[in-house]
Amino acid sequence: MKATAPPAKRRRGPRLAVLALVFCSLLVPIAFLFNRFPAVYVTDERPEQEVILPERHSGGVNEMKQPGGSDAKPETQVSDTEFCDDAPEKIPKIDNVPSRVITKPEVLSPPAIERAKQIPVPVPVQHKNGSSANVNIRPPRVPSADELEKAKACQLEFGSYCLWSIEHKEVMKDAIVKILKDQLFVARSYYPSIAKLKGKEALTRELKQNIQEHERVLSESIVDADLPSFMKKKIEKMHQAIARAKSCTVDCNNVDKKLRQILHMTDDEAHFHMKQSAYLYNLGVHTMPKSHHCLNMRLTVEYFKSTTLDSDDSPVHKFNVPDNRHYVILSKNVLAASVIINSSVSSSEETRNVVFHVLTDAQNFYAMRHWFLRNTYRESAVNVINYEHIILENLPEFSMQQLYMPEEFRVFISSFERPTEKSRMEYLSVFSHSHFFIPEIFKDLKKVIVLDDDVIVQRDLSFLWNLDMGDKVNAAVKFCGLRMGQLRNLLGEATYDPQSCAWMSGLNVINLEKWREYNVTENYLQLLEKFRNNDDEASLRAAALPISFLSFQNLIYPLDERLTLSGLGYQYGIEEEIIRTSTSLHYNGNMKPWLELGIPNYRKYWKRFLARDERFMDECNVSP
């Protein structure tokens, strides 16, 4: 008898490889969900960072005027505050060859704006009182303590996404689908208890069959219009089965436990979907739209193809004249820079001596330069500067060669003594590291006005050039909703006045002579060494908040708060009359006006100053 050969061993390698591929395929969507692999055009716009500040109330009361036009709840002056030990964390950011035929269209002015009466400095604008005397104003609904707690937790975790989701929340109108879901939850809660009863096998089978049919229908249909025609019979059948189950004698504790279990599972599922939506929202507000990327590329290509735009009447001679009115804009966004310039000249009575200096990075320099060579803005001059190049060539001793946009911090302030009171979330814009080299770049200038590129101007700013700032360096709008004492965990052992208010960037008048006299840039570099914990990007950006405030201690000249209306990038419900009569509008926050996620009621003010009849915008389908 011949011995049979032992069966060949199965190779385990291919099976292990298949299992590994399956495991990796499961990890990919999880990694994408947690922002490990961004797959879009990443914008260079300012990042959002987070600061959580508890607020302790003391004696005096300070009334604050909300941008919406109504008085806010009294906020007390902060004299002693307890603070979180966490430093501000960086929030993941989630900002065809054209023809050689070139025209040089002049950017059209927006529709005429009714001008407010000019008022002597320091009050720049006198707001009109509303004339609608017969308007019935509904008192706002007072939210419950539970609603406030949920809103607070949501804003702490997801930031401005919560405001956006509340504004765009859709009420469920599909009544039949809602009935199906309600019946499904009730049937599931009773089914385990009915299945344990003797003599109820038929009811158990009927409940199980109805549950399966409801689950199948809901997996295929999410609106009433998609439901099959026989669903009314199914609903009636399930209703009768639930009624029979309720008539049985069961342990109510088991039914209650099952209902709570279903409720917790539903809450977990809702939170998961909210997490997904918040990630997609952040992806939308922190990335560059494809059409904007196309515009930059087309402008860059056209710049190198065309040599006919350089003319003999170039306004270069205006760039370094100290007596001219010089505006400085830090921007990596062509459209944003063009809108702020167009709004400024459209609101100015005289533009012959107006010069705009646009500081941009090497990536956007040629696109920005070609745009401003193609478009004119009345009699003003535009000087596009490659910030990285000028720092590298002329100021090699400074290590900050990268252009940083104005930093935005999401500041969340809550009350210790009144925890049920609604917490405040504010977006605070401050100078970036690049701002501190402006006096070194413009050595011949004495005074400049620094504008953020998410600002538009609606009134003539000429009066600011006659502003007597005394010994102050930086004229800014103060934000007394946040005081220096509340930042003591961030400011460390530095000397400061705890009662002094924070201030905002956006529209700032800078006295460069006093800046150089007080050695503000040198003080900044010393503070940078102190607050920069390591060389990573997050630490560097987080240091901008304390450095900006400490560098200008006792050097801030307060501008009238009516000069700039802030909050148009995150705050809903600002009255149209307040917006229309403000000197300038600041779209600080996530929802910038050039994004589709921008607040629609506010975007129209920004779009009025957008260039019209621009060929590259049409070809790239740019329609903010």
KASUL-V504784 format. One record per helix or strand. SS is the DSSP state (H for helix, E for strand). FROM is the first residue (numbers start at 1). LEN is the number of residues. If there is no record, write none. Layout:
ss = (SS;SS)
from = (FROM;FROM)
len = (LEN;LEN)
This chain:
ss = (H;E;E;E;E;E;E;E;E;E;E;H;H;H;H;H;H;H;E;H;H;E;H;E;H;E;E;H;E;E;H;E;E;H;E;H;E;H;H;H;E;H;E;H;E;H;H)
from = (13;42;48;61;65;71;75;89;106;118;125;145;161;175;201;224;231;252;287;290;315;325;334;354;362;376;381;387;407;424;433;447;455;462;474;484;501;512;520;537;556;561;564;576;584;600;615)
len = (21;1;8;2;1;1;2;2;1;1;1;14;7;21;20;3;17;34;1;16;4;6;13;7;13;1;6;8;9;7;9;6;3;5;10;8;11;6;12;15;4;3;2;5;3;8;5)
